[in-house]
Amino acid sequence: MFSFTSEIPLFIKSELEKLFAKIGPLMKKNTKYMMFATPLIFISFFNLIFFLFFGGFQNDMLAAILIYALMASVGLALYKESKRIKKKIKELEMEHIVNRIEKSDVLN
């Protein structure tokens, strides 16, 4: 299997390890949120559309519709939080790069 990290120099590997140490926990959290948000959104929207448009509205389906609406709202909240975490990851990446450039003896 092709390994990208085997062909890069050691000093770049160490910089990438420092960067991943900073953003690693956020990346794990973002992955978990997206892993739960995507199925919740798709399942709930599919079932809501099925109940509302194809099944007709009946009073005994009200509880199921409310449950699917709650699932959709939780999924959308997790998705929005995931987007916020992605922005935070980008900010941390840029902060790391800028700090590394400022500390560099070659560029100063």
C-alpha positions in Angstrom: 0.0 0.0 0.0 1.2 3.5 -0.9 2.3 5.4 2.2 2.6 9.2 1.9 4.5 9.7 5.1 7.3 7.3 4.1 8.5 9.7 1.4 8.6 13.0 3.3 11.6 14.3 5.3 11.8 13.9 9.0 11.5 17.6 9.9 8.2 17.8 8.0 7.0 14.6 9.7 7.7 16.2 13.1 5.8 19.4 12.1 2.8 17.3 11.0 2.9 15.3 14.2 2.8 18.6 16.2 -0.1 19.9 14.1 -2.1 16.6 14.4 -1.5 16.6 18.2 -3.3 20.0 18.3 -6.2 19.2 16.0 -6.5 15.4 16.6 -9.1 15.6 19.3 -11.2 18.0 17.3 -11.0 15.8 14.2 -12.2 12.8 16.3 -15.1 14.8 17.6 -16.0 16.1 14.2 -16.0 12.6 12.8 -18.3 11.3 15.5 -20.7 14.2 15.0 -20.9 13.6 11.3 -21.2 9.9 11.7 -24.3 10.3 13.8 -25.7 13.4 12.0 -25.8 12.1 8.5 -28.0 8.9 9.1 -30.3 10.8 11.5 -31.0 13.5 8.9 -31.5 11.1 6.0 -33.6 8.6 7.9 -35.8 11.2 9.5 -36.3 13.3 6.3 -37.1 10.2 4.3 -39.7 9.0 6.8 -41.2 12.4 7.3 -41.6 12.8 3.5 -43.1 9.2 3.3 -45.5 9.9 6.2 -46.6 13.3 5.1 -46.9 13.0 1.4 -47.4 9.3 0.6 -49.1 7.9 3.7 -51.6 10.6 4.4 -52.1 12.3 7.7 -53.7 10.3 10.5 -54.0 11.1 14.2 -52.3 7.9 15.3 -49.2 8.8 13.2 -48.6 12.1 15.2 -46.2 10.5 17.7 -44.1 8.9 14.9 -44.0 12.2 13.0 -42.9 14.0 16.2 -40.2 11.5 16.8 -38.8 11.8 13.3 -38.9 15.6 13.5 -36.9 15.3 16.8 -34.4 13.0 15.1 -34.1 15.5 12.2 -33.5 18.4 14.6 -30.9 16.5 16.5 -29.2 15.5 13.3 -29.2 19.1 12.0 -27.8 20.3 15.3 -25.0 17.8 15.2 -24.3 18.8 11.6 -24.1 22.5 12.5 -21.8 21.7 15.4 -19.6 19.7 13.0 -19.3 22.8 10.7 -18.3 24.9 13.7 -15.6 22.4 14.7 -14.3 22.4 11.1 -13.9 26.2 11.3 -12.0 25.8 14.6 -9.7 23.2 13.0 -8.9 25.6 10.1 -8.2 28.3 12.6 -5.9 26.1 14.6 -4.1 25.0 11.4 -3.6 28.6 10.3 -2.5 29.7 13.8 0.1 26.9 13.8 1.4 27.8 10.4 1.7 31.5 11.2 3.4 30.8 14.5 5.8 28.5 12.8 6.7 31.1 10.2 7.2 33.8 12.9 9.5 31.5 14.8 11.5 30.5 11.7 15.1 31.7 11.5 15.2 31.3 7.7 12.3 33.6 6.9 13.1 36.3 9.5 
